[in-house]
Amino acid sequence: MVVAWALCAMRHLIGKSPQAPVPSDGPSFRSIANRRNQTTQALANWLIEPHKPMPNIHLTCEEIRDLSAYMLTLRTPQ
């Protein structure tokens, strides 16, 4: 996921295991995916609306859809 690595890796642990030092100031993608009632649409809405401390990163609709879907692949099986 190019967008995730290019734009998110400075604040979030992206994949299933760290490939570099783990950022400490943002939640991991896995923890975001595991939030109660998390859905692709909820993630997309969260990415569309700028919120602190996350900057407005101006993703395309396709990037938002892809990033949301990717994040949910990291969900811990129940």
PDB file of N, CA, C and O in Angstrom:
ATOM      1  N   MET A   1       0.857  -1.175   0.000  1.00  0.00           N
ATOM      2  CA  MET A   1       0.000   0.000   0.000  1.00  0.00           C
ATOM      3  C   MET A   1       0.899   1.232   0.000  1.00  0.00           C
ATOM      4  O   MET A   1       1.405   1.656   1.039  1.00  0.00           O
ATOM      5  N   VAL A   2       1.080   1.784  -1.168  1.00  0.00           N
ATOM      6  CA  VAL A   2       1.993   2.913  -1.358  1.00  0.00           C
ATOM      7  C   VAL A   2       1.549   4.141  -0.574  1.00  0.00           C
ATOM      8  O   VAL A   2       2.373   4.802   0.059  1.00  0.00           O
ATOM      9  N   VAL A   3       0.259   4.453  -0.610  1.00  0.00           N
ATOM     10  CA  VAL A   3      -0.243   5.637   0.101  1.00  0.00           C
ATOM     11  C   VAL A   3       0.045   5.525   1.592  1.00  0.00           C
ATOM     12  O   VAL A   3       0.490   6.485   2.219  1.00  0.00           O
ATOM     13  N   ALA A   4      -0.207   4.368   2.145  1.00  0.00           N
ATOM     14  CA  ALA A   4       0.015   4.183   3.586  1.00  0.00           C
ATOM     15  C   ALA A   4       1.470   4.436   3.945  1.00  0.00           C
ATOM     16  O   ALA A   4       1.759   5.159   4.899  1.00  0.00           O
ATOM     17  N   TRP A   5       2.377   3.852   3.194  1.00  0.00           N
ATOM     18  CA  TRP A   5       3.798   4.023   3.506  1.00  0.00           C
ATOM     19  C   TRP A   5       4.249   5.455   3.250  1.00  0.00           C
ATOM     20  O   TRP A   5       5.021   6.009   4.032  1.00  0.00           O
ATOM     21  N   ALA A   6       3.776   6.056   2.168  1.00  0.00           N
ATOM     22  CA  ALA A   6       4.219   7.404   1.815  1.00  0.00           C
ATOM     23  C   ALA A   6       3.684   8.472   2.765  1.00  0.00           C
ATOM     24  O   ALA A   6       4.395   9.419   3.099  1.00  0.00           O
ATOM     25  N   LEU A   7       2.434   8.322   3.201  1.00  0.00           N
ATOM     26  CA  LEU A   7       1.804   9.391   3.959  1.00  0.00           C
ATOM     27  C   LEU A   7       1.575   9.095   5.439  1.00  0.00           C
ATOM     28  O   LEU A   7       1.433  10.024   6.234  1.00  0.00           O
ATOM     29  N   CYS A   8       1.537   7.834   5.817  1.00  0.00           N
ATOM     30  CA  CYS A   8       1.095   7.490   7.168  1.00  0.00           C
ATOM     31  C   CYS A   8       2.178   6.907   8.073  1.00  0.00           C
ATOM     32  O   CYS A   8       2.045   6.942   9.296  1.00  0.00           O
ATOM     33  N   ALA A   9       3.232   6.380   7.492  1.00  0.00           N
ATOM     34  CA  ALA A   9       4.215   5.616   8.269  1.00  0.00           C
ATOM     35  C   ALA A   9       4.994   6.450   9.281  1.00  0.00           C
ATOM     36  O   ALA A   9       5.613   5.886  10.184  1.00  0.00           O
ATOM     37  N   MET A  10       4.980   7.756   9.158  1.00  0.00           N
ATOM     38  CA  MET A  10       5.693   8.583  10.122  1.00  0.00           C
ATOM     39  C   MET A  10       4.966   8.632  11.465  1.00  0.00           C
ATOM     40  O   MET A  10       5.587   8.913  12.490  1.00  0.00           O
ATOM     41  N   ARG A  11       3.660   8.363  11.472  1.00  0.00           N
ATOM     42  CA  ARG A  11       2.879   8.455  12.710  1.00  0.00           C
ATOM     43  C   ARG A  11       2.213   7.149  13.113  1.00  0.00           C
ATOM     44  O   ARG A  11       1.804   6.995  14.264  1.00  0.00           O
ATOM     45  N   HIS A  12       2.098   6.208  12.185  1.00  0.00           N
ATOM     46  CA  HIS A  12       1.356   4.975  12.452  1.00  0.00           C
ATOM     47  C   HIS A  12       2.181   3.751  12.087  1.00  0.00           C
ATOM     48  O   HIS A  12       2.924   3.765  11.106  1.00  0.00           O
ATOM     49  N   LEU A  13       2.049   2.695  12.876  1.00  0.00           N
ATOM     50  CA  LEU A  13       2.562   1.389  12.483  1.00  0.00           C
ATOM     51  C   LEU A  13       1.597   0.883  11.424  1.00  0.00           C
ATOM     52  O   LEU A  13       0.397   0.773  11.679  1.00  0.00           O
ATOM     53  N   ILE A  14       2.111   0.574  10.236  1.00  0.00           N
ATOM     54  CA  ILE A  14       1.252   0.277   9.092  1.00  0.00           C
ATOM     55  C   ILE A  14       0.889  -1.198   9.003  1.00  0.00           C
ATOM     56  O   ILE A  14      -0.291  -1.546   9.018  1.00  0.00           O
ATOM     57  N   GLY A  15       1.878  -2.058   8.911  1.00  0.00           N
ATOM     58  CA  GLY A  15       1.624  -3.461   8.641  1.00  0.00           C
ATOM     59  C   GLY A  15       1.470  -4.303   9.885  1.00  0.00           C
ATOM     60  O   GLY A  15       1.256  -3.796  10.986  1.00  0.00           O
ATOM     61  N   LYS A  16       1.582  -5.583   9.684  1.00  0.00           N
ATOM     62  CA  LYS A  16       1.403  -6.533  10.779  1.00  0.00           C
ATOM     63  C   LYS A  16       2.593  -6.577  11.716  1.00  0.00           C
ATOM     64  O   LYS A  16       2.437  -6.879  12.899  1.00  0.00           O
ATOM     65  N   SER A  17       3.775  -6.280  11.210  1.00  0.00           N
ATOM     66  CA  SER A  17       4.955  -6.250  12.073  1.00  0.00           C
ATOM     67  C   SER A  17       5.845  -5.092  11.639  1.00  0.00           C
ATOM     68  O   SER A  17       5.895  -4.759  10.455  1.00  0.00           O
ATOM     69  N   PRO A  18       6.536  -4.485  12.573  1.00  0.00           N
ATOM     70  CA  PRO A  18       7.356  -3.318  12.225  1.00  0.00           C
ATOM     71  C   PRO A  18       8.556  -3.684  11.365  1.00  0.00           C
ATOM     72  O   PRO A  18       9.220  -4.695  11.592  1.00  0.00           O
ATOM     73  N   GLN A  19       8.815  -2.853  10.387  1.00  0.00           N
ATOM     74  CA  GLN A  19       9.997  -2.988   9.545  1.00  0.00           C
ATOM     75  C   GLN A  19      11.030  -1.932   9.906  1.00  0.00           C
ATOM     76  O   GLN A  19      12.153  -1.945   9.403  1.00  0.00           O
ATOM     77  N   ALA A  20      10.643  -1.032  10.771  1.00  0.00           N
ATOM     78  CA  ALA A  20      11.493   0.078  11.194  1.00  0.00           C
ATOM     79  C   ALA A  20      11.065   0.447  12.611  1.00  0.00           C
ATOM     80  O   ALA A  20      10.155  -0.177  13.157  1.00  0.00           O
ATOM     81  N   PRO A  21      11.698   1.439  13.212  1.00  0.00           N
ATOM     82  CA  PRO A  21      11.259   1.855  14.547  1.00  0.00           C
ATOM     83  C   PRO A  21       9.760   2.170  14.557  1.00  0.00           C
ATOM     84  O   PRO A  21       9.237   2.764  13.615  1.00  0.00           O
ATOM     85  N   VAL A  22       9.093   1.774  15.611  1.00  0.00           N
ATOM     86  CA  VAL A  22       7.649   1.943  15.713  1.00  0.00           C
ATOM     87  C   VAL A  22       7.320   3.362  16.152  1.00  0.00           C
ATOM     88  O   VAL A  22       7.826   3.825  17.175  1.00  0.00           O
ATOM     89  N   PRO A  23       6.471   4.067  15.384  1.00  0.00           N
ATOM     90  CA  PRO A  23       6.048   5.404  15.807  1.00  0.00           C
ATOM     91  C   PRO A  23       5.259   5.303  17.107  1.00  0.00           C
ATOM     92  O   PRO A  23       4.573   4.309  17.345  1.00  0.00           O
ATOM     93  N   SER A  24       5.355   6.308  17.927  1.00  0.00           N
ATOM     94  CA  SER A  24       4.687   6.238  19.223  1.00  0.00           C
ATOM     95  C   SER A  24       3.539   7.222  19.368  1.00  0.00           C
ATOM     96  O   SER A  24       2.833   7.180  20.376  1.00  0.00           O
ATOM     97  N   ASP A  25       3.327   8.102  18.402  1.00  0.00           N
ATOM     98  CA  ASP A  25       2.322   9.143  18.614  1.00  0.00           C
ATOM     99  C   ASP A  25       1.005   8.922  17.897  1.00  0.00           C
ATOM    100  O   ASP A  25       0.086   9.725  18.054  1.00  0.00           O
ATOM    101  N   GLY A  26       0.884   7.865  17.117  1.00  0.00           N
ATOM    102  CA  GLY A  26      -0.376   7.588  16.444  1.00  0.00           C
ATOM    103  C   GLY A  26      -0.759   6.133  16.636  1.00  0.00           C
ATOM    104  O   GLY A  26       0.111   5.280  16.808  1.00  0.00           O
ATOM    105  N   PRO A  27      -2.056   5.839  16.608  1.00  0.00           N
ATOM    106  CA  PRO A  27      -2.465   4.447  16.765  1.00  0.00           C
ATOM    107  C   PRO A  27      -2.032   3.616  15.563  1.00  0.00           C
ATOM    108  O   PRO A  27      -1.924   4.131  14.450  1.00  0.00           O
ATOM    109  N   SER A  28      -1.788   2.346  15.790  1.00  0.00           N
ATOM    110  CA  SER A  28      -1.428   1.465  14.676  1.00  0.00           C
ATOM    111  C   SER A  28      -2.649   1.255  13.791  1.00  0.00           C
ATOM    112  O   SER A  28      -3.786   1.400  14.239  1.00  0.00           O
ATOM    113  N   PHE A  29      -2.404   0.916  12.541  1.00  0.00           N
ATOM    114  CA  PHE A  29      -3.509   0.615  11.638  1.00  0.00           C
ATOM    115  C   PHE A  29      -4.309  -0.566  12.187  1.00  0.00           C
ATOM    116  O   PHE A  29      -5.534  -0.595  12.066  1.00  0.00           O
ATOM    117  N   ARG A  30      -3.624  -1.539  12.789  1.00  0.00           N
ATOM    118  CA  ARG A  30      -4.321  -2.697  13.357  1.00  0.00           C
ATOM    119  C   ARG A  30      -5.278  -2.257  14.459  1.00  0.00           C
ATOM    120  O   ARG A  30      -6.418  -2.718  14.507  1.00  0.00           O
ATOM    121  N   SER A  31      -4.825  -1.369  15.345  1.00  0.00           N
ATOM    122  CA  SER A  31      -5.708  -0.935  16.436  1.00  0.00           C
ATOM    123  C   SER A  31      -6.890  -0.130  15.895  1.00  0.00           C
ATOM    124  O   SER A  31      -7.993  -0.214  16.436  1.00  0.00           O
ATOM    125  N   ILE A  32      -6.675   0.634  14.854  1.00  0.00           N
ATOM    126  CA  ILE A  32      -7.774   1.375  14.221  1.00  0.00           C
ATOM    127  C   ILE A  32      -8.768   0.381  13.606  1.00  0.00           C
ATOM    128  O   ILE A  32      -9.979   0.533  13.768  1.00  0.00           O
ATOM    129  N   ALA A  33      -8.260  -0.623  12.910  1.00  0.00           N
ATOM    130  CA  ALA A  33      -9.128  -1.627  12.278  1.00  0.00           C
ATOM    131  C   ALA A  33      -9.927  -2.407  13.301  1.00  0.00           C
ATOM    132  O   ALA A  33     -11.044  -2.839  13.015  1.00  0.00           O
ATOM    133  N   ASN A  34      -9.371  -2.598  14.495  1.00  0.00           N
ATOM    134  CA  ASN A  34     -10.029  -3.390  15.534  1.00  0.00           C
ATOM    135  C   ASN A  34     -10.987  -2.588  16.412  1.00  0.00           C
ATOM    136  O   ASN A  34     -11.554  -3.130  17.361  1.00  0.00           O
ATOM    137  N   ARG A  35     -11.171  -1.327  16.113  1.00  0.00           N
ATOM    138  CA  ARG A  35     -12.126  -0.542  16.902  1.00  0.00           C
ATOM    139  C   ARG A  35     -13.527  -1.121  16.732  1.00  0.00           C
ATOM    140  O   ARG A  35     -13.890  -1.619  15.666  1.00  0.00           O
ATOM    141  N   ARG A  36     -14.281  -1.045  17.783  1.00  0.00           N
ATOM    142  CA  ARG A  36     -15.649  -1.571  17.784  1.00  0.00           C
ATOM    143  C   ARG A  36     -16.460  -0.966  16.637  1.00  0.00           C
ATOM    144  O   ARG A  36     -16.434   0.245  16.420  1.00  0.00           O
ATOM    145  N   ASN A  37     -17.170  -1.808  15.918  1.00  0.00           N
ATOM    146  CA  ASN A  37     -18.052  -1.409  14.813  1.00  0.00           C
ATOM    147  C   ASN A  37     -17.317  -0.739  13.656  1.00  0.00           C
ATOM    148  O   ASN A  37     -17.926   0.021  12.904  1.00  0.00           O
ATOM    149  N   GLN A  38     -16.034  -1.001  13.500  1.00  0.00           N
ATOM    150  CA  GLN A  38     -15.266  -0.388  12.415  1.00  0.00           C
ATOM    151  C   GLN A  38     -15.691  -0.991  11.080  1.00  0.00           C
ATOM    152  O   GLN A  38     -15.824  -2.208  10.951  1.00  0.00           O
ATOM    153  N   THR A  39     -15.901  -0.137  10.099  1.00  0.00           N
ATOM    154  CA  THR A  39     -16.282  -0.557   8.751  1.00  0.00           C
ATOM    155  C   THR A  39     -15.454   0.208   7.736  1.00  0.00           C
ATOM    156  O   THR A  39     -14.805   1.202   8.062  1.00  0.00           O
ATOM    157  N   THR A  40     -15.487  -0.269   6.506  1.00  0.00           N
ATOM    158  CA  THR A  40     -14.797   0.453   5.432  1.00  0.00           C
ATOM    159  C   THR A  40     -15.362   1.864   5.309  1.00  0.00           C
ATOM    160  O   THR A  40     -14.605   2.819   5.137  1.00  0.00           O
ATOM    161  N   GLN A  41     -16.683   2.005   5.394  1.00  0.00           N
ATOM    162  CA  GLN A  41     -17.305   3.320   5.270  1.00  0.00           C
ATOM    163  C   GLN A  41     -16.924   4.235   6.427  1.00  0.00           C
ATOM    164  O   GLN A  41     -16.671   5.421   6.221  1.00  0.00           O
ATOM    165  N   ALA A  42     -16.882   3.699   7.633  1.00  0.00           N
ATOM    166  CA  ALA A  42     -16.486   4.515   8.786  1.00  0.00           C
ATOM    167  C   ALA A  42     -15.054   5.012   8.626  1.00  0.00           C
ATOM    168  O   ALA A  42     -14.755   6.170   8.916  1.00  0.00           O
ATOM    169  N   LEU A  43     -14.173   4.131   8.162  1.00  0.00           N
ATOM    170  CA  LEU A  43     -12.786   4.537   7.922  1.00  0.00           C
ATOM    171  C   LEU A  43     -12.710   5.596   6.826  1.00  0.00           C
ATOM    172  O   LEU A  43     -11.975   6.575   6.956  1.00  0.00           O
ATOM    173  N   ALA A  44     -13.461   5.402   5.756  1.00  0.00           N
ATOM    174  CA  ALA A  44     -13.462   6.371   4.660  1.00  0.00           C
ATOM    175  C   ALA A  44     -13.922   7.734   5.158  1.00  0.00           C
ATOM    176  O   ALA A  44     -13.308   8.750   4.830  1.00  0.00           O
ATOM    177  N   ASN A  45     -14.990   7.770   5.944  1.00  0.00           N
ATOM    178  CA  ASN A  45     -15.483   9.040   6.492  1.00  0.00           C
ATOM    179  C   ASN A  45     -14.429   9.706   7.362  1.00  0.00           C
ATOM    180  O   ASN A  45     -14.266  10.925   7.328  1.00  0.00           O
ATOM    181  N   TRP A  46     -13.715   8.901   8.143  1.00  0.00           N
ATOM    182  CA  TRP A  46     -12.668   9.409   9.033  1.00  0.00           C
ATOM    183  C   TRP A  46     -11.515  10.002   8.218  1.00  0.00           C
ATOM    184  O   TRP A  46     -10.941  11.019   8.607  1.00  0.00           O
ATOM    185  N   LEU A  47     -11.173   9.368   7.086  1.00  0.00           N
ATOM    186  CA  LEU A  47     -10.073   9.854   6.249  1.00  0.00           C
ATOM    187  C   LEU A  47     -10.455  11.093   5.448  1.00  0.00           C
ATOM    188  O   LEU A  47      -9.595  11.914   5.131  1.00  0.00           O
ATOM    189  N   ILE A  48     -11.725  11.235   5.119  1.00  0.00           N
ATOM    190  CA  ILE A  48     -12.189  12.389   4.333  1.00  0.00           C
ATOM    191  C   ILE A  48     -12.130  13.665   5.152  1.00  0.00           C
ATOM    192  O   ILE A  48     -11.710  14.708   4.651  1.00  0.00           O
ATOM    193  N   GLU A  49     -12.549  13.591   6.409  1.00  0.00           N
ATOM    194  CA  GLU A  49     -12.610  14.766   7.271  1.00  0.00           C
ATOM    195  C   GLU A  49     -11.278  15.013   7.965  1.00  0.00           C
ATOM    196  O   GLU A  49     -10.834  14.169   8.744  1.00  0.00           O
ATOM    197  N   PRO A  50     -10.630  16.139   7.708  1.00  0.00           N
ATOM    198  CA  PRO A  50      -9.392  16.438   8.432  1.00  0.00           C
ATOM    199  C   PRO A  50      -9.678  16.539   9.927  1.00  0.00           C
ATOM    200  O   PRO A  50     -10.707  17.077  10.336  1.00  0.00           O
ATOM    201  N   HIS A  51      -8.765  16.022  10.734  1.00  0.00           N
ATOM    202  CA  HIS A  51      -8.914  16.075  12.178  1.00  0.00           C
ATOM    203  C   HIS A  51      -7.540  16.113  12.810  1.00  0.00           C
ATOM    204  O   HIS A  51      -6.581  15.554  12.279  1.00  0.00           O
ATOM    205  N   LYS A  52      -7.457  16.761  13.922  1.00  0.00           N
ATOM    206  CA  LYS A  52      -6.176  16.867  14.620  1.00  0.00           C
ATOM    207  C   LYS A  52      -5.894  15.567  15.344  1.00  0.00           C
ATOM    208  O   LYS A  52      -6.828  14.956  15.863  1.00  0.00           O
ATOM    209  N   PRO A  53      -4.699  15.132  15.400  1.00  0.00           N
ATOM    210  CA  PRO A  53      -3.494  15.752  14.871  1.00  0.00           C
ATOM    211  C   PRO A  53      -3.192  15.352  13.430  1.00  0.00           C
ATOM    212  O   PRO A  53      -2.133  15.701  12.908  1.00  0.00           O
ATOM    213  N   MET A  54      -4.110  14.621  12.771  1.00  0.00           N
ATOM    214  CA  MET A  54      -3.863  14.194  11.400  1.00  0.00           C
ATOM    215  C   MET A  54      -4.031  15.369  10.438  1.00  0.00           C
ATOM    216  O   MET A  54      -5.043  16.069  10.487  1.00  0.00           O
ATOM    217  N   PRO A  55      -3.047  15.588   9.565  1.00  0.00           N
ATOM    218  CA  PRO A  55      -3.172  16.676   8.597  1.00  0.00           C
ATOM    219  C   PRO A  55      -4.149  16.302   7.486  1.00  0.00           C
ATOM    220  O   PRO A  55      -4.461  15.126   7.299  1.00  0.00           O
ATOM    221  N   ASN A  56      -4.622  17.289   6.762  1.00  0.00           N
ATOM    222  CA  ASN A  56      -5.466  17.041   5.596  1.00  0.00           C
ATOM    223  C   ASN A  56      -4.543  16.572   4.476  1.00  0.00           C
ATOM    224  O   ASN A  56      -3.766  17.362   3.942  1.00  0.00           O
ATOM    225  N   ILE A  57      -4.623  15.305   4.122  1.00  0.00           N
ATOM    226  CA  ILE A  57      -3.670  14.733   3.176  1.00  0.00           C
ATOM    227  C   ILE A  57      -4.205  14.658   1.748  1.00  0.00           C
ATOM    228  O   ILE A  57      -3.494  14.187   0.860  1.00  0.00           O
ATOM    229  N   HIS A  58      -5.423  15.102   1.504  1.00  0.00           N
ATOM    230  CA  HIS A  58      -5.986  15.217   0.159  1.00  0.00           C
ATOM    231  C   HIS A  58      -5.886  13.919  -0.637  1.00  0.00           C
ATOM    232  O   HIS A  58      -5.237  13.876  -1.683  1.00  0.00           O
ATOM    233  N   LEU A  59      -6.515  12.887  -0.152  1.00  0.00           N
ATOM    234  CA  LEU A  59      -6.539  11.616  -0.859  1.00  0.00           C
ATOM    235  C   LEU A  59      -7.652  11.618  -1.900  1.00  0.00           C
ATOM    236  O   LEU A  59      -8.682  12.268  -1.721  1.00  0.00           O
ATOM    237  N   THR A  60      -7.436  10.887  -2.981  1.00  0.00           N
ATOM    238  CA  THR A  60      -8.492  10.712  -3.968  1.00  0.00           C
ATOM    239  C   THR A  60      -9.520   9.722  -3.422  1.00  0.00           C
ATOM    240  O   THR A  60      -9.251   9.026  -2.443  1.00  0.00           O
ATOM    241  N   CYS A  61     -10.677   9.656  -4.040  1.00  0.00           N
ATOM    242  CA  CYS A  61     -11.703   8.691  -3.611  1.00  0.00           C
ATOM    243  C   CYS A  61     -11.171   7.270  -3.712  1.00  0.00           C
ATOM    244  O   CYS A  61     -11.443   6.445  -2.839  1.00  0.00           O
ATOM    245  N   GLU A  62     -10.425   6.975  -4.755  1.00  0.00           N
ATOM    246  CA  GLU A  62      -9.854   5.643  -4.919  1.00  0.00           C
ATOM    247  C   GLU A  62      -8.834   5.338  -3.822  1.00  0.00           C
ATOM    248  O   GLU A  62      -8.812   4.229  -3.287  1.00  0.00           O
ATOM    249  N   GLU A  63      -7.994   6.310  -3.486  1.00  0.00           N
ATOM    250  CA  GLU A  63      -7.010   6.114  -2.415  1.00  0.00           C
ATOM    251  C   GLU A  63      -7.684   5.894  -1.068  1.00  0.00           C
ATOM    252  O   GLU A  63      -7.243   5.060  -0.278  1.00  0.00           O
ATOM    253  N   ILE A  64      -8.743   6.634  -0.807  1.00  0.00           N
ATOM    254  CA  ILE A  64      -9.488   6.474   0.444  1.00  0.00           C
ATOM    255  C   ILE A  64     -10.103   5.082   0.510  1.00  0.00           C
ATOM    256  O   ILE A  64     -10.015   4.413   1.539  1.00  0.00           O
ATOM    257  N   ARG A  65     -10.719   4.646  -0.571  1.00  0.00           N
ATOM    258  CA  ARG A  65     -11.327   3.314  -0.616  1.00  0.00           C
ATOM    259  C   ARG A  65     -10.280   2.227  -0.410  1.00  0.00           C
ATOM    260  O   ARG A  65     -10.485   1.290   0.361  1.00  0.00           O
ATOM    261  N   ASP A  66      -9.144   2.364  -1.115  1.00  0.00           N
ATOM    262  CA  ASP A  66      -8.082   1.365  -1.009  1.00  0.00           C
ATOM    263  C   ASP A  66      -7.455   1.338   0.377  1.00  0.00           C
ATOM    264  O   ASP A  66      -7.207   0.266   0.928  1.00  0.00           O
ATOM    265  N   LEU A  67      -7.202   2.504   0.937  1.00  0.00           N
ATOM    266  CA  LEU A  67      -6.589   2.574   2.265  1.00  0.00           C
ATOM    267  C   LEU A  67      -7.526   2.007   3.328  1.00  0.00           C
ATOM    268  O   LEU A  67      -7.087   1.282   4.221  1.00  0.00           O
ATOM    269  N   SER A  68      -8.801   2.331   3.237  1.00  0.00           N
ATOM    270  CA  SER A  68      -9.783   1.794   4.176  1.00  0.00           C
ATOM    271  C   SER A  68      -9.846   0.277   4.093  1.00  0.00           C
ATOM    272  O   SER A  68      -9.848  -0.406   5.117  1.00  0.00           O
ATOM    273  N   ALA A  69      -9.896  -0.245   2.886  1.00  0.00           N
ATOM    274  CA  ALA A  69      -9.956  -1.698   2.697  1.00  0.00           C
ATOM    275  C   ALA A  69      -8.680  -2.355   3.223  1.00  0.00           C
ATOM    276  O   ALA A  69      -8.743  -3.396   3.876  1.00  0.00           O
ATOM    277  N   TYR A  70      -7.533  -1.757   2.943  1.00  0.00           N
ATOM    278  CA  TYR A  70      -6.269  -2.308   3.434  1.00  0.00           C
ATOM    279  C   TYR A  70      -6.246  -2.354   4.956  1.00  0.00           C
ATOM    280  O   TYR A  70      -5.860  -3.365   5.544  1.00  0.00           O
ATOM    281  N   MET A  71      -6.656  -1.266   5.592  1.00  0.00           N
ATOM    282  CA  MET A  71      -6.621  -1.218   7.050  1.00  0.00           C
ATOM    283  C   MET A  71      -7.451  -2.344   7.653  1.00  0.00           C
ATOM    284  O   MET A  71      -7.056  -2.932   8.660  1.00  0.00           O
ATOM    285  N   LEU A  72      -8.595  -2.650   7.050  1.00  0.00           N
ATOM    286  CA  LEU A  72      -9.433  -3.704   7.596  1.00  0.00           C
ATOM    287  C   LEU A  72      -8.838  -5.098   7.402  1.00  0.00           C
ATOM    288  O   LEU A  72      -9.227  -6.035   8.099  1.00  0.00           O
ATOM    289  N   THR A  73      -7.908  -5.244   6.472  1.00  0.00           N
ATOM    290  CA  THR A  73      -7.229  -6.559   6.325  1.00  0.00           C
ATOM    291  C   THR A  73      -6.341  -6.832   7.529  1.00  0.00           C
ATOM    292  O   THR A  73      -5.948  -7.977   7.756  1.00  0.00           O
ATOM    293  N   LEU A  74      -6.021  -5.814   8.298  1.00  0.00           N
ATOM    294  CA  LEU A  74      -5.158  -5.955   9.472  1.00  0.00           C
ATOM    295  C   LEU A  74      -5.918  -6.308  10.740  1.00  0.00           C
ATOM    296  O   LEU A  74      -5.319  -6.509  11.796  1.00  0.00           O
ATOM    297  N   ARG A  75      -7.247  -6.383  10.631  1.00  0.00           N
ATOM    298  CA  ARG A  75      -8.087  -6.691  11.790  1.00  0.00           C
ATOM    299  C   ARG A  75      -7.710  -8.062  12.350  1.00  0.00           C
ATOM    300  O   ARG A  75      -7.481  -9.017  11.608  1.00  0.00           O
ATOM    301  N   THR A  76      -7.652  -8.129  13.664  1.00  0.00           N
ATOM    302  CA  THR A  76      -7.356  -9.391  14.345  1.00  0.00           C
ATOM    303  C   THR A  76      -8.585 -10.301  14.239  1.00  0.00           C
ATOM    304  O   THR A  76      -9.692  -9.879  14.573  1.00  0.00           O
ATOM    305  N   PRO A  77      -8.402 -11.540  13.779  1.00  0.00           N
ATOM    306  CA  PRO A  77      -9.558 -12.453  13.678  1.00  0.00           C
ATOM    307  C   PRO A  77     -10.205 -12.663  15.045  1.00  0.00           C
ATOM    308  O   PRO A  77      -9.518 -12.793  16.058  1.00  0.00           O
ATOM    309  N   GLN A  78     -11.508 -12.693  15.054  1.00  0.00           N
ATOM    310  CA  GLN A  78     -12.273 -12.873  16.303  1.00  0.00           C
ATOM    311  C   GLN A  78     -12.552 -14.337  16.537  1.00  0.00           C
ATOM    312  O   GLN A  78     -13.181 -14.694  17.533  1.00  0.00           O
TER     313      GLN A  78
END
